[in-house]
Amino acid sequence: MSSAGNKPLTVEDVDKLSGIQQALKLAGQYQISVPGQHVTLDEVKLIIKSFLAGGQKRTKKPPPITDMDTITAALKEDKINRTSIKNLYTRASTYISKLPKPFQNNLEQMFPHYERNIKTYTEELQSGQCVLLIAGEMGSGKSSLVNLLLGKQLMPTSELRCTAAIVEISYGPSPEILAHYRDDSSGKSKKPLLIKPVSPEKLDIFLNKLEYLVTNRDEDTDESPFEKVQLRWPLEMLEGGVTIVDSPGVGDSKGLPQILSDYMERAFGFVYVIDSTTSIHKHRQTDKSNFVHTSDKLGQLLLKAIEANDGFDHSTTLFVCNHWDKVPPADAERVKDSLTDRLSMILPGVNKSQLYSISVKQSSLDVEYGQVRQEHQRLIEGIRRFLPQTMRGKLRIYYRYLSSIMKRSLYSLRISFNMHKEKMEEMRKNYSNIESRISSLQKNSKEKLDKMRHEVRRASFDAGTQALEYLDSMHLRTKLCRWADLDCPKRERSWQNVMKNANIAIAERVSNEINTWEKENSFVNSVEAEIVKRFKEQFELFDDQLQEVQGALHSGDDMRNFVMATRNDVPQKKQMKQPQKSRNLGDSFLSIGAAVTSSFNLDAKDPKVKKLFKEKYDSHPAKTMEEATLIYLSMMGEAAIASAMGKFFDRFIKGIDRVGSMVPQLMKADQELLESLTEELKSGTQKLSEFPALSRTCSDIQGNLDMFYVQRLITTDFTADQIIPGEILGSGSFARVYKATLKLKAGNEQVAIKEPTNKLTTDDVTDVLLEDAMLRDLKHNNIVNYYGLYRKGPESDMRLIFTMEYCPYTLKGKCIDIENSPSTLGKPCAANGSN
């Protein structure tokens, strides 16, 4: 498309336009009409792009999410999966109802309110609702993002009146609003307010009413009078059961964190909208308070989700970095790296692929003119991949809960069956022995727990000592004290504010160095590994039966999940926000550097500090920062650092206490079970023939549950296309072992793979998963490393392939088939003829 004397006009040419007059001139050259007098540069550029696309009409066009193939397939798969696991819940409920009362009581003790929970989960599985929660700081653009995803301007986006109430947007055959009032001070409920459009032509009035309901606030409380507002609309993307929840800004309401945490417990996915301009300020070292405040609120929200769901799957979270058009292209990657680093402090495991940069405003304008920005397309494709993943993540919660109950039940049945096979006299003797063993274990457990606590405290002291030695090194001190003017806080009228910002900058610099030291030495990881090792030893004291207890304790997961229980994933607090309370932050820190620096602040009352920032900073900021750094470091004495380290390592002691507190509970449960079974034996109410049938039913449900997990939910370590099988190394009755090549991003690696001879069945899948869990826990220099597993074959002929370290030699080859081997002990040596 061109005019006389002009080269063909392209979209790239339009993007290069930098001024409104330049854009209007270009539009005139190509005879493109621009309506109105007060238009912006972006609007003119969109009009020209629309002209290039084949038409000048400003028409709403649906976003690419209307390609529903992927989402429809995900919803269909989720419906099938829900039905499968719901049927297993139903079978389990029927099975449990037939258990003798003592077994039901034992389950109640181990899983309080388990019957109610099973019923609730069954109803949730039946509903088919997929909740996607949108949250973020006030003004970050949550409602605008919702409108962009829906392809329709439904939610109000006024900068003057922000969202005040939770809004659930779901499918309905026609537009409808149902506003649920909060209970009044007397606890009385008010009938929900129902609003429907008078006619299709009156939708604008209908949406105006929605805006009022969503943004209205009580004059006295500054809170919305509504607990939630439900909006139903005939949108294709919502038809399969997707519900999008638009929320007020995090921190905008006193009761909002609890409300959002309730939604996070139900939500399949979580989208958090970030104002990218906050990170720009952070990147330029001019304003750090905003992002830390955001991190604090996000951390509190995620902590609620962790508590509600027994952990939090970071892969079910997306972060949308809005206002990306305000980020200079030269800073884009560094800003994204900075955001990723800070988010990973709140939610370990987050990676850059979960961050989606976009200008929601610009993308919405482009959609109006029939254009789809690359960043918009990328976000939509990300959500398409994200939804199936979140659905499977939610189903894993249902799986773990039911699996824990069934394992405990099977454990109880097996004990009961073995006990009933013995004679009464033998039973009494065994009862006495077991009771004595339980008492002994309780005593030993306390001693071991005390020893573990002592070792953590000693590790805390060692960490403080080593950190102090590291900070005292001349090289590091020189590095910490080296400041350039560009690195220094900006000058302000108030020298106190300058000092506060300087304190933040120094603390962060010191914190980063301590974190670097910790990362190189893996001090915290070593403590975590030692705790896990000690607990494994403690469980081994419980006889072989406690292998089942271990599975129940950790919801079917392996022992590595214990570490997550001790981390308390909450955000780092800003040290200068409340200096008087910094000593009580305890385990709210995730990084060891933040824990150390939280206890140290420059004192405005110190004459030397006051003189530095009041008289010297304006003329010599770098020199002032150097001297202030030395003052800051001088405060970091051995006792002060030891105290800060103690608060950081207290989280591990609390984790020890939490898991250790369950040991007496387990002992009590077993003891009560034994006592109850003895009474049942005396009365003759239990029949030996009952137990095999119940055990078979329980094993079958567990087998089907594990098979469902392996076929639909498991996240494998590798995929089959990463493995290139080679020569066979050996074979047995149950499996063959091959030499293979594992393709990794860092390069290929030689491995050994163990492939079962027969396909996976419901009879052996539970044992295979148990073997996988045990191999993951088995770490020793003299034991072959286990790398993980992958699936091979369709569901009807599936095998789980174990991937291990490849060893080119055998013990026989190393110890026997060599000259002067240990096997020749006592015989003449070939080398020197001596004995």
N, C-alpha and C positions, 0 to 999 in steps of 0.2 A: 504494500500500500504506500503510494508516494504521490507527491505533487510535483509540478513542473520544477525542474532544476534541483530537486531534493532527492537524496538517497532514500531507499525504503526505511520507514520508521519502525523501530523495534521496541519491545517492552524495556530492554536494557537502556535504550536512549531515554525513555520516560523516567526510569529510576534515577538517572543522572541529573535530572532537573533540580536546581538548588534554590530557585526563587520564583515567586508567584508571577512576576512580570514575564520572566523567561517562559514559564509554562503557558501563560495566556497567549503569548506571541506564537508559540509553537502550535497551539490549538487553532489560532487564526490562520496560520500557514496551510493547515490541512483542512480548513473550513469545518472545524468541529465546534459546534455551539456549546457555550458554557452558560447554563441558566443562573440567574441571580447576580447580584453585585458583590455580595459578601461571601466569597468562597475562599477556602484555604488552599494551600499548595497541594496537600494530599488529596483533596476533593477533585481538583483539576487533573491531577495525575491519574486518578481512578477513571475519570470521564474519558481521558485519552486512551487508557488501556481498554476500556469498554468498547470504544470506537474500533480499536485494533482487533478486538475479539469478534467484531461483526455487528455491532449495534450500539446506539447511543441511549437506548431506553434504560432508565434507572429501575431495574426490576429485581425483586428479591429472587435469589436463586438458592436452592437448598445446598447445604454444605456436603462434602463428600461422604459424611457418615450415613447418608441415605442409601449408600451401597451396603445393604444389610446382610449380605451373604455370610460374612465372618461372624457377625454378632448373632445372627439367627442360628448359625451352626453351633455357636458356643452355648446359646440358651437351650437349644435342643439337646446338646450333650449334657448340660447341667441338669436338665429335667430328667433325663435317663439316669444319670448318676444319683440324683436325689431319690428317685424312685427305688433304685437298688439299695441304697443305704437305709432308706426309710423302711423297706421290707425287712431288713436285718434288725432294725430297731424293734419292729413289731414282733418278729420271731423271738428276740431277746426278752421282750416284755412278757410274752406268753411263757417262755421258759422260766423266767424268774418267778412268775406267779405260782409255778408248780413246785418251786423249791420248798423244802421243809422250813419252818419258821426260824430255826437257829441260823440257817444259811442266809436268810433274808436279813436277819438282825446283824449278822456279821458284815454284810454288804452295806447296810445303813451306817454302821460304825466307820467303815472305811470311806464311804462316799455319802456324806450327809445329804438327805433329800434326793437320793438317786432316782426314786420313782417319779417325783415331780420333774426332775431334770430330763429324764427319758421322755416323759410326756411332752414337755416343752420343746425338746429337740425334734420330736416326731412331728409336732405341729409346724415348726419352722420348715422342716423338710417338705411338708405337704404344701405349704403356702406358695413356694416357687418364686418368692420375691427376691430380687437381687438389688441390694441397697448400695448406692455409690455416694459416699459422703464427700462434699466439697467444703473445705474449711480454709482459714487463712486470717491474716490480720485485717483489721478494719481498713477499707479503702484499697485493698490489694487487687480488687477486680474479680471477686468470686462470682457475683451475679452476672457480670458481663461474660465471664467464661461459660456459665451455665447457658446463657442465651446463645452463645456461639456454638456450643455443642448441640443444642436442641435445634439450631437453625431457625429460631423464632424469638422475637423480642417479647418474652413473657415477664421476666423478672425486672423490677425497677432498678435503674442504674444511676440515679441522681447522685451527684457528688455532695449535695447538701443534706440528703436524707438517706442514710444507710440502712441496710437490712437489720431489723430488730428482732425478728421472730424466725424460728426454724420453719423452713418451707419444704414439704415433701411433694415432689413433682412426679406423677405417675400417669399411666394411661387411663383414659376414659373415653367412651364413645362420643361424648360432647363435653365442652368446657364446663367446669364446675369448681367452686371454692367451698371448702369446709373448714371453718376457723374454730379451733378448740380453745375455749377460754381457760385461763388458769383458775384453780380453786381460790375462792376468797379467803379472808383471814379466818373465817369460821369453819373452813374446810368444805363448804358446800360447793357442789359442781353446778355449772351453768350450761344450758343446752347449747351445743355447737351452732354456729351461724352458717347457714347454707345460702350460697349465692350462685345464681345461674344467669347467663346473658339473656336479655329479653328477646333478642333476635340476632342473627349473624351480623347484621349491619351495626349492632350496638356493642361490638366487641371492644371498642376503644373505651367505652364507659365501664365495661366489665373489668378491663385491665387497670383502669384508674382506681377502681375499688380494691383490686388486688394490691396495688401500690400502697394505698392507705393502710390496709390491714397489715402489710408486711413491714412498713416503716413507722407505724404509729407507736408512740411511747407514752406511758403514764407520766403525768407531770410530777407526781410525788416521788415515784420510785425510779423513773427514767428507764423502766423495763417495759417490754411489750406486754399488753394485757392477754396475749394468747400464748398458750403452751406450744402450739404448733399450728401451721396453716397448711392444709392439704390442697394442692392444685392438680386437678385431673384435666388432661388435654389429649385429643386424638392425634398423637404423634407416633409414627411407625417405629421409631427406635425404642419406645417405651412399651410397645404392645406385648413383648414377650415376658414382661415382669420386671423390667429395670425401673428402679425408683431412684431419682437423683434428689439428694438432700442438700439444699442451699442453706447455709448457716450464717448467723451474724459473725462479725469479726471476733476472733479469739481475744479475750481480755476486755471485750465490750460489755460484758454482763457478769455479775458476780456468780450467778448460778450456771453460766454457760459451760464451764469445764465439765461439770457433772452431766449436764444434758448431752453434750457432745460425746462424752465417754459412754453413755448409754447407747448412742447411735453407733459408736465404734464397735461395741460388742455385737451389734446386729449386722454391721456393714460388711460387705464382701470386699470392697475396695475403698481406699482413702486417697483423695486428691487434695494436696495442700498448696495453696496459691501464695507465692512469695512476691513481694514488691522488689524487683531487681534493682531499683535505685538505691535501696538500702545497702546492697552489696557494693554498689559503686562507691558510696561513701566509705565503706569499710576498706575497699581496695585502695582508696586514695588517702587513707589514714586521717580522715577529717572528722568522722562521726562513727563511733562504735556502739553507742548505746542502743540504737534502734534494732540492730540485728540480734544483739544479745537478748534484748527484751523479747524479740520474736522467738528466739531459740528457747528461752525460758518457758514461754506459753506453749510452744509446740512440744517441748519435753514433758511438761505436765500432762498434756493431752495424751501423748504416747504412753506415759507411765500408767495412766488409767486403763488404756487398752491392754497393756501387758498384764496388769492385775486381773482384768476381766476375762482374758482369753488364755491365761497360763502361758504368756509369751506373746510376741508380736512378730509376724512374718513381714520383714521389710520389703519383700518383693511385691506385696499387695499395696504399695504406696507409690504414688506419682507426685512429683513436685513440679508445678507449673510456674516458671519464672516470668511473670507478667512485666509489662512496660519495658520490654527488651529493646524497643526502639530508642530508649534513652541511654542505652549502653553504647559507648563508642566502639566501633568494630575492632579497633586496635586492642581494646581491653576485654573483648568478649570471652576469649578462652580463659584468661586469667580470672575473670569474675566468676565464670562457671566452675573453675577449679576451686576457687575460694568458697563458693557456695557448697560444693560437694564436700570439702574438708570439714566445714562447720556442721553440715547436716549429719555427716558420719559420726561426729562427736555426740550427737543426740541419738542417732539410730545407727549403731554399727552395722556395716554391711551395705549401706547405701552407696551406689556408684553413679557415675556421670550419666549413664544411659537412662536413669530414672528422672533426670531433669529435662524438662521441655521448655525451651526459651521461646517466647512469643509476645507479640504486641496484640492483645485481644482487641483493642480499639481499631487498630489498622486492619486486622484480619476481618473484623465485622464489616468495615467499610468496603474492603475488597469483595466480600461475599455479595454485598448489595449491588456491585457492578459486575457480577458474574465472574470474579477472579478468586482464585484460591491460592493463598500464599504458601510457600514451601514449608514454613514453620507450622502453619495451620494443618497442612496435609500430614506432616510428621506427627503432630499431636494426635490427630484422629487415628492414624495407623498405630500409634503407641497404645491408645485406648483399646483398639481392636485386639491387640495382643494382651493387653492388661486384664481385660474382663475375664477371659477364660482362666487366666492364672489366679485371679482373685476368687473365682468360683471354686476352683480346686483347693485353694488355701482354706476357705471356709469349711469345705467338706472334710478336710484333714482334722479339723477341730472335732467334728462329730465322730470321726473314726477313732481318734485317740481316746475320747471319753468312753465310748462303748467297748473298745478293746481293753481298757483298764478294768472295767467291771467284769468282763468275761474272763479275763486272766485270773482275777482274784477269785471268782466263783469256781473256776476249774481247779485252782490251787486248793481251795477248801474241799472240793469234792474228792480230789485225789487223796488228800490226807484222810478224809473220812473213810474212803473205801479201804485203804490200807489198814486203818485202825480197826474197822469192823471185821476184817479177816482174821484178826488175832483173837485168842481166847481172852476171857474177862480178866484172868489173873495177869496175863501178859499186858493187857491194856492198862491195868492199874500200875503195873511196874513202869511201863512206858510213860504213863502220865506223870508219875513221880520223877522220873528221869528228865522228862521234858520241862517240868516245872522248875527243877533244880537248874537246868541249862538256861532257861529264860532268866532266872534270877542272876546267874553268873554273867550272862551277856549284858544285862542291864548295868551291872557293876563295871564290867570291862568297857562298855560303851562310854560311860561317864569318864573313865580314865583316859580313853583314847580321844574323846572330844576335848577334854582339858588340855591334853598334849597338843592337839591340833591348834587350839586357840593360842597356846604358848608359842608354837612355831610361827604362827602368823604374826604375833607381836614381835618376835625376834626378827622376822623378815622385814617388818616395818622399821625396826631400829636400824638394820643393816642398810635398807634402802635410803634412810635419812643420812647415814654416815657416808655412803658412797655418793649420794647426790651432792652433799656438801663438799666432798673432795673434788668432785667434778666442777662445781661452781667456783671453787678456790683456785683452779688451774689458771696460770697466767695467760695462756692462749685464749681461754674462754672469756676471762675478764676483759681482756683487750677487745675481743669481738663484741661483747655486750656493751662496752662503753663507747664504741665507735658509732657516732651519729652524724648523719648529714642533715643539712637544713631541711631538705625535702621530707625527711623521715620524722621531723619534729612536729608536735601539735601546732595548730595555727595560733597566732597571737590573738589575744582577746583583751577586753578592758579589765576584766576581773582576773587578777593573777591567781586567785584560788581555782578558777575553772581551768586555767592553763596547767596548774599543778595537778589537778585531778586527771586531766587528759594525759599528762606526762606519766603519772602513776600507772594509768591503764596501759600505755605503750610499753613502759619498762616491764611491768608485770607480764604482759603477753610475750615479750621477747625472752624473758627468763623462763616462762612457762614452756615456750616452744623448745628451748634448749634442753630443758629437763625431759620433755617428752621425746626429744631426739635421743638423749642418753638412754632413756628407758627402752625405746624401740630397739636400739643397738644391743642392749643387754638382755632384753626380754625378761625383765625382773618380775613384772606383774603376771605374765604368762606362766612363769615358773612357779609362782605361788599358786595360781589357779590349777596348774597340772598336779602340784603336790596335794592340794585339797582333794581333787578327784581321785588321786591314787590312794589317799588315806581312806576315803569313804569306800572305795572298792575293797580295800583290805577289811574294813569294818563289816561290810556285807558278807564277805567270805566267812566270817566268824559264825554266821547264822545257819550253818549247815546248807546242804544243796537246795532245800526247800525255798530259801530266801532268794533264789534266782527269780522265782515268780513274784516275790514281793518287790524286788528291784524294778521289774517291769511295771507293777502297779504304781509304785512311787513316782515313776517318771513318765507316766501316761504312755507307755509303750515305746518311748524314745530311749536312746542310749544315754550313757552316763555323762556325755558331753553337755547335755542340756542342763545339768546341775549348775554349770558355770553361769548360764544365762540367769538363773535364779538369784545369783549373788551380785549381778551387775547393777540392778536398779537403774535402768536406762532413763536417766533424767538429765536435763540440760545443764551446762556449766553456767553458774551465776556470775553476774558482773561484780568484780571485787569492790568497786567504788560506789556501788549503789547503796549499800548499807554496811559501812565499815564496822559498825559496832556489833553486827550480827554475823560477821564473817567467820567467827570462831565456832558457830553452831551449825555450819552448813553440812558437816558430817559427810555422808555418802551421797550428797547431791552432785558431787563432781564425778565425771567420767574419766578425766585425764589426770595423771599423777602431777603434771606440771601445774594445772589449775589448783589442785589440792594444796600444793606447797605455797604458791604465790597468793592464795586467798587470805593468808594470815598476815600479810605484810603490806603496809600502806605508808606513803610519805605523810608526815605529820605537819599540817599547816601551822601548828603552834611552834614548831622547831625554828628558832631564829635563823639558823643556817639555811633551812629550806625556804623560809619566807624571804630572806634576802636574795637567794638565787632567783626565784621566780618573780619577785616584785621589782628588783633593780637590774638584774642582769639578763633575763631571758629575752627581752625585746631586741637587744643589741647582739647577743651571742647565744642563740638558741641551742646550737649543737654543743657548745662548750658547757652550757647549763645542763643539758641532758646528760652529758658525760659525768658531771659532778653528782647530779641527782641519782644516776645509776649506781655510782660508788656508795652513796648514802644508803640506797635501797639494799644493795648487796651486804652492806655492813650490818643491817638488821637481821640477816638470815643466819643466826647462830645455830649451834648444834641442838640446843634444847628446843628452839622454836621450830626448826625443821622436823625434828623428831615428833613434836606435837602434831604438826600438820600431816605428816605421814601416818601417824596413828589414826587420825580421822579418816584418811583415805582407805586404809586397810581395815577399818572397822566393818566395812561392807562384807568382807570375807568372813569375819567372825559372826556377823549376823546371819550369813548364809549357812555357816556351820550350825548355828543355833537352830535355824529353821528346819534343816534336814534332820539334825540330831534329835529335835523334839519329837519327830515321828517314830523314832526307834521304840520308846516306851509304849507308844500307841499301838504299834505293830505287835509288840510283845503281849500287850493286854488283849488285843483282838485274838491272837492265837490261844492265849490262856482261856479266854471266855469260850472260844470254840471247843477247846478240849473238854472243859467242864460241862458244856452243854451236851456234847456228844456222849460223854460218860453217862449223864443222866438219861439220855435217849437209849443208850445200850441197856441200862438197868431196867427201864420200863418196857423195852422190847418194841417201841413204836417205829423204830427204823428197821427196814429190811435190807439185807445185803444186796438183793437183786435190784433195788431202786437206783443204786449209784452208777452202775455201768451205763444204764440208759440215759441218765442225766448227764454223765460225763461225755457220752457220745454226742448228745445234742449240743452241749456247750462247745465241744471241740469243733463240731461241724459249723456252728455259727462263727466261731473265731476263725476257722479256716476260710470260710466264705468272705468274712470281713477282711482278712489279710490278703486274700486273692483280689478282692475289689481294690484294695489299696495299691497293690502291685500293678494291677492292670490300668488303673485310672488316675491314681493320685501321687504315686511315688516320684520323687525327684532324684534321678540317677546321677551318678558322678560323671559318667561318660555316655556317649551314644555309640551304637554299633558301627557307624561309619568312621569313627575315630580309631577303630581297631583293624589292623591288617594281620590275620592269623598266619602263622608259619608252621614249622615242623612240630610234630607231636613229641612231647617230652616224656609222657607216661600215661597210663590208663589204669582204671580199677573198675570195680563193680558198679560204682555210682557216677563216676565222672572221668573225663579225659583232660589232661593238662597240655597246653600248647605254648610254644614260644610265639610271641606276637610283637607287633610294633604299635605303640600308642602315639597317635598324632596329636600334638599339643601346639599351641601358638608359639611357645618358646622353642620348639623343635621336637623331633621324634625321640621316643624313648623305648628301649627294649623292656618288655614285661612278660610275665607268665599269666595265662588266663586259664581258669578252671571252668569247664563247661559240663554241666550235668548230662548224663546219658539220657535220662527221661525228662519229659516236659514237666513243668511245675503243676502241682495239683493242690486241691484244698487240704489234702492229708499231710503234705510236707511243707507248705509255704510258710507256716508259722515257725517251723524249725529253721528254715533257710533264713528268715529275717532275724531270728535269734542268733544264728551263726554270724551273720553280717554285723550285728551289734557287738558281739564279743570280739570279732576280729578288729573292729574299729578301736576298741579299748586296749587291745594288746599291742603295746609299744615297748620295744626293747632292742638294744643294739645287736643282740644275738638271735633275734627272731625275724623272719622274713617280713618285710613291710607289706601292709595291705593298703592298696590305693583306692578301692571302692568297687562299685559294680555297675553293670549296664544290662539292659534288657535286649533279648534277641528273639525274633520270631513274633508272629501274630498272637493275639490273646488265646487262641485255641491251641497253640503249640509254643508257649512261651518258656524261656529259660532265663534265669538270672545268672549272669556270668561274673565270677569274682576275678578281679584284676590285682595281681600281686607283683612284688619285686622279682625280677628275673635273676636267678643265681646260676652262673655258668658251671659251678662245681657242686659236688655232693660231699656229705660228711665222709662217706666211704672213700671218695677220691682224695680228700684232704688228710684223713687220719689213718687210713689203712693201706691204700694202694700207693704208698710212697716209701722211699728208702728211709730207714731209721724211724719208722712210725712208732707210735705208742704200742702197736700190736706186737712189735718185736721185743718188747721188754723181757729180759731174762734170756734172750737169745743172742748169739754173736752178732755184732753190728757189722754190716757189709762195708762200712766206710773205713773203720780202723781195727776191726777184729776184736774189740773189747766187749765186755759184758755191760 
